[in-house]
């Protein structure tokens, strides 16, 4: 078969892939984006994001009116521990879209970003399944399936294809996730809860061997995201995802939230396991990874979308330097930039997961966060990628968090 040659082939049309394609196409690069789904479909994905995600979209040139269409401002993330302690992380926001957390309509957001990539000049090919990736040479070779399989040769292949990334597998960089096996369930229901005036809160409720997040999104809906540890797996296999999800919602600590258990899911209850993905490195001679393909650790902090946007921008910058002959180290600089940007935050995420795995310790920390405003504000800024993660590892902060 005759090979088609391009500057960049992006595998995956989610937020990270679409944003990277858009940024590179704006620079005049020849970009092909390959998305296996012929049209947008609901799948397990994040919708909650801190103000850093909205700022990243604005920095990428998205008009405020478009962001307002796809995002619902949220007052805060209220966390309820297994012992019943409550505290709110407001990320320093006021409840307005300009500076607050949001719940995204992923159908609208993902479609918008693909449209913008297309408008910038990227060749967006929906319904294109990549069947094989070869990274052995200076150029990436991709075989795209169909009635007549085609070969694509790119100077750089961008793996934006999620937790089971074919590009990561071809690069032999995939590793076991550092956390234990977990499963996730996500879906939308009508938000029939009585809501106070102004921006509603998202909510995260911790229960035995899991937690559930409730994020209001545009259209009067709430996104339900449930993370379950190994003890739940037998019940998942026996009862199915929908029955388990209903049971979790029926046991929520707030009676107002429990009404959601009676609402029928508006889309299929999307599940994924194992929930987690790690990589030894994020870039090589002819490839790099963005978004969840570059490593996915912890949905509890709710910043997968911001990492997707940030990785897309860093990737576009690195690829532009390489193609412009301005990179003496190839794409290795991208890997270094990602480690510098998120390495310490990953340590904080592991610390949070360590607390979650020890309910008494998490309850202890929750009581301190509820009682100590300055500690709570610092934690919110760190979790939201609005302050250096090193602040949460400072011995003085840890002492203030844990000391009686």
Residue pairs with C-beta under 8 A, 6 or more apart in sequence:
1 148
1 149
1 150
1 151
2 151
3 141
3 151
3 152
3 153
4 32
4 150
4 151
4 152
4 153
5 152
5 153
5 154
6 30
6 31
6 32
6 123
6 152
6 153
6 154
6 155
7 24
7 29
7 30
7 31
7 154
7 155
7 156
7 323
8 21
8 24
8 29
8 30
8 31
8 32
8 154
8 155
8 156
8 157
8 158
8 319
9 31
9 32
9 34
9 140
9 142
9 152
9 154
9 156
9 157
9 158
10 17
10 20
10 21
10 31
10 32
10 33
10 34
10 122
10 157
10 158
10 160
11 17
11 34
11 130
11 133
11 142
11 157
11 158
11 159
11 160
11 161
11 165
11 166
11 167
12 34
12 35
12 159
12 160
12 161
12 162
12 165
12 291
12 293
13 33
13 34
13 35
13 37
13 110
13 114
13 124
13 126
13 160
14 45
14 110
14 160
14 162
14 291
14 292
14 308
15 109
15 110
15 113
15 291
15 305
15 308
15 309
15 312
16 160
16 290
16 291
16 292
16 293
16 308
16 309
16 311
16 312
17 33
17 35
17 158
17 160
17 161
17 290
17 291
17 312
18 33
18 110
18 113
18 114
18 116
18 117
19 60
19 113
19 117
19 308
19 309
19 312
19 313
20 158
20 160
20 290
20 312
20 313
20 315
20 316
21 31
21 33
21 117
21 120
21 122
21 124
21 158
22 60
22 113
22 116
22 117
22 120
22 122
23 60
23 120
23 312
23 313
23 316
24 31
24 122
24 316
24 319
24 320
25 31
25 117
25 120
25 121
25 122
26 120
26 121
27 316
27 320
28 121
29 319
29 320
29 323
30 123
31 117
31 121
31 122
31 123
32 122
32 123
32 125
32 152
32 154
33 114
33 117
33 122
33 123
33 124
33 125
34 125
34 128
34 129
34 130
34 142
34 144
34 152
35 114
35 124
35 125
35 126
35 127
35 128
36 127
36 128
36 129
36 130
37 126
37 127
38 126
38 127
39 126
40 107
40 110
40 111
42 106
42 107
42 187
42 188
42 267
42 268
42 270
43 270
43 272
44 184
44 185
44 186
44 270
44 271
44 272
45 106
45 186
45 270
46 225
46 299
46 302
46 304
46 305
47 103
47 104
47 105
47 106
47 215
47 217
47 223
47 225
47 305
48 74
48 77
48 101
48 102
48 103
48 104
48 202
48 213
48 215
48 223
48 225
48 302
49 101
49 102
49 104
49 302
49 303
49 305
49 306
50 91
50 101
50 302
50 303
50 306
50 383
50 384
50 385
50 386
51 91
51 92
51 93
51 99
51 100
51 101
51 102
51 384
51 386
52 303
52 306
52 384
52 385
52 386
53 102
53 104
53 303
53 305
53 306
53 309
54 67
54 71
54 97
54 98
54 102
56 306
56 309
56 310
56 313
57 67
57 309
58 64
58 67
59 313
60 309
60 313
62 112
62 116
64 97
66 112
67 97
68 97
69 108
69 112
69 218
70 104
70 105
70 108
70 109
70 112
70 218
71 97
71 102
71 103
71 104
71 105
71 109
71 218
72 102
72 103
72 104
72 105
72 199
72 216
72 217
72 218
73 95
73 96
73 97
73 100
73 101
73 102
73 199
74 95
74 100
74 101
74 102
74 103
74 199
74 200
74 201
74 202
74 215
74 216
75 88
75 90
75 93
75 95
75 100
75 101
75 198
75 199
75 200
75 201
76 88
76 89
76 90
76 91
76 93
76 101
76 201
76 202
77 88
77 89
77 90
77 91
77 101
77 201
77 202
77 203
77 204
77 302
77 380
78 86
78 87
78 88
78 89
78 201
78 202
78 203
78 204
79 86
79 87
79 88
79 89
79 203
79 204
79 205
79 206
79 366
79 369
80 86
80 203
80 204
80 205
80 206
80 253
80 254
81 206
81 359
81 362
81 363
81 366
82 206
82 207
82 208
82 359
82 362
82 363
83 359
83 363
83 366
84 253
85 363
85 366
85 367
85 370
86 366
86 370
87 366
87 369
87 370
87 376
88 201
88 376
89 376
89 379
89 380
89 383
89 384
90 100
90 101
90 380
91 100
91 101
91 380
91 381
91 383
91 384
91 386
92 99
92 377
92 380
92 381
92 386
93 99
93 100
93 101
94 100
95 198
95 199
96 199
100 199
101 202
101 384
103 202
103 215
103 216
103 217
103 218
103 223
104 217
104 305
105 217
105 218
105 219
108 218
114 124
117 124
118 124
125 144
128 144
128 145
128 146
129 144
129 145
129 146
130 142
130 143
130 144
130 145
130 161
130 166
131 143
131 144
131 145
131 149
132 142
132 143
133 140
133 141
133 142
133 143
133 157
133 166
133 167
133 169
133 170
134 140
134 141
134 142
134 170
135 141
135 157
135 167
135 170
135 171
135 284
135 285
135 286
135 287
137 286
138 285
138 286
139 153
139 154
139 155
139 286
140 153
140 154
140 155
140 156
140 157
140 286
140 287
141 151
141 152
141 153
142 151
142 152
142 153
142 154
142 157
143 149
143 150
143 151
143 152
144 150
144 151
144 152
154 286
155 286
155 322
155 323
156 286
156 287
156 288
156 319
156 322
156 323
156 331
157 167
157 286
157 287
158 167
158 287
158 288
158 289
158 290
158 315
158 319
159 165
159 166
159 167
159 168
159 171
159 287
159 288
159 289
159 290
159 293
159 294
160 289
160 290
160 291
160 293
160 312
161 167
161 293
162 277
162 291
162 292
162 293
163 272
163 275
163 276
163 277
163 292
163 293
163 296
164 277
165 174
165 277
165 289
165 292
165 293
167 287
167 289
167 293
168 174
168 277
168 279
168 289
168 293
170 287
171 281
171 284
171 287
171 289
173 279
173 280
173 281
173 282
173 284
173 289
174 277
174 278
174 279
175 278
175 279
175 280
176 278
177 274
177 275
177 276
177 277
177 278
177 296
177 297
178 276
178 278
178 297
178 350
179 276
179 297
179 298
179 350
179 353
180 229
180 230
181 229
181 230
181 233
181 273
181 274
182 227
182 228
182 229
182 230
182 273
182 274
182 275
182 276
183 227
183 228
183 232
183 233
183 236
183 271
183 272
183 273
183 274
183 275
184 225
184 226
184 227
184 228
184 271
184 272
184 273
184 275
184 299
185 224
185 225
185 226
185 228
185 241
185 244
185 245
185 269
185 270
185 271
186 223
186 224
186 225
186 226
186 269
186 270
186 271
187 223
187 224
187 245
187 265
187 266
187 267
187 268
187 269
187 270
188 217
188 221
188 222
188 223
188 224
188 265
188 266
188 267
189 221
189 222
189 224
189 260
189 263
189 264
189 265
189 266
190 220
190 221
190 222
190 263
190 266
191 216
191 220
191 221
191 222
191 260
192 259
192 260
192 263
193 222
193 256
193 257
193 259
193 260
194 256
195 216
200 216
202 213
202 214
202 215
202 216
203 213
203 214
203 254
203 257
204 211
204 212
204 213
204 214
204 300
205 211
205 212
205 213
205 214
205 252
205 253
205 254
205 257
206 356
206 359
206 362
207 248
207 251
208 231
208 359
209 228
209 229
209 230
209 231
209 232
210 226
210 227
210 228
210 229
210 232
210 248
211 226
211 227
211 300
211 356
212 224
212 225
212 226
212 227
212 248
212 249
212 252
213 223
213 224
213 225
213 226
213 299
213 302
214 222
214 223
214 224
214 257
214 260
215 222
215 223
215 225
216 222
216 223
217 223
221 266
222 260
224 245
224 249
224 260
225 299
226 244
226 245
226 248
227 275
227 299
227 300
228 236
228 244
232 244
233 273
235 244
236 244
236 271
239 247
241 269
241 271
242 265
242 269
245 265
245 269
246 261
249 257
249 258
249 260
249 261
250 258
250 261
251 258
252 258
252 260
252 261
275 296
275 299
276 296
276 297
277 292
277 293
277 295
277 296
278 295
278 297
279 289
279 293
279 294
279 295
281 335
282 288
282 289
282 294
282 295
282 334
282 335
282 338
283 289
283 318
283 330
283 331
283 332
283 334
283 335
284 331
285 330
285 331
287 331
288 294
288 315
288 318
288 319
288 331
288 334
288 335
289 295
289 311
290 308
290 311
290 312
290 315
291 304
291 307
291 308
291 311
291 312
292 304
292 308
294 307
294 311
294 338
295 346
296 304
297 346
297 349
297 350
298 349
298 350
298 352
298 353
300 349
300 352
300 353
300 356
301 348
301 349
301 352
301 383
302 383
303 345
303 383
303 384
303 385
306 385
307 342
307 385
310 341
310 342
310 385
311 338
314 334
314 337
314 338
314 341
315 334
317 334
318 327
318 331
318 333
318 334
318 337
319 331
321 327
321 333
322 330
322 331
327 333
344 388
344 389
344 390
344 393
345 382
345 385
345 389
347 389
347 393
348 382
348 383
348 389
348 392
348 393
351 392
351 393
352 383
354 361
355 361
355 362
355 365
356 362
364 402
365 401
365 402
368 375
368 400
368 401
368 402
368 403
369 375
369 376
369 379
369 401
370 376
372 400
372 401
374 400
375 397
375 400
375 401
378 387
378 391
378 392
378 397
379 392
379 401
380 386
381 387
381 391
382 388
382 389
382 391
382 392
391 397
392 398
